[in-house]
Amino acid sequence: MKIVVTPMCEKIVLWAGICDYTVNKFPDTEENMDIAIVLADRETNMDSINISLNTFKQIKESINKISQIFGTNIDGENIEKIFKNSSDAYNIIRNLNNIRHENKDINVKVYSNFLKDIVEDLGFNIINDGDTDYNIVIYPDYLSNKISLKDKDCKLIKVPSHSNVSNNPLERAVIRYNIILNNI
């Protein structure tokens, strides 16, 4: 089977035990490919497997999903080793229950679905669009010029989007989690 994978998903494919694939940011430009592995919000003209890589849980689930689909049989223990090899990721994961408990009463306005996944994982209360009971706004860097909070005294937390972070999903998650945690 000929597989094409986007750069943001390549590590997942490697961690799932697949060695034979093509990397292309634009999978539809590749000829004679059977399947593409892309981020969840990406559409392709060929059959594709869409994966989410915003949270540590999603990263684990994606490794497992790709492993099961392609029969590489990467088990949970091997997936845990990947996370333990990233001490920063492992430290956040080990402390997630405490972090969630500390954040449970903090109301946050979030712009972007990829950030909502992370903010929910960190245990914050995400407020709805019409609500005004929040003191923190978390937004992606590509909305920097559009965030305007006149008459509202809020802490603004800007988080890098896909084009401004590592292609390694663990490194990307660590950076984003830490930006949020270090600025609340």
PyMOL commands that set and color helices and strands:
alter all, ss='L'
color gray80, all
select helices_A, chain A and resi 7-15+27-29+56-70+76-84+87-94+96-103+113-121+141-143+162-164+169-183
alter helices_A, ss='H'
color red, helices_A
select strands_A, chain A and resi 3-5+22-23+35-39+48-51+107-110+125-126+136-140+155-159
alter strands_A, ss='S'
color yellow, strands_A
deselect
rebuild
show_as cartoon
